[in-house]
């Protein structure tokens, strides 16, 4: 999980760990992960106050965005990931998340 918390929500005292929910939760599915468990975890963070949850599934090459509106959006290759609630103007083409695939000729030195 990759949590993001806006600095404005953090207490000024660096001595203690904050007890708060991140604004953004990002989960990347591994080969052994179960999608239902990851989705349940993301939805729990949304329920607790996270603004956006993102599930990256390299096997299916999809990115699913969860918000408190209880609707999910599935992005695929050709789509652009944006999170205007947290990163105004930021964009990431979904295809940039996946490793490049080289032909046999390209791997020959």
Buried (B, 14 or more C-beta within 10 A) or exposed (E): EEEBBEEEEEEEEEEEEEEEBBBBBBBBBEEEBEBEEBBEBBBEBBEEEBBBBBBBBBEEBBBBBBBEEEEBEEBEEEBEBBBEEEBEEEEBEBEEBEEEEEEEEEEEE
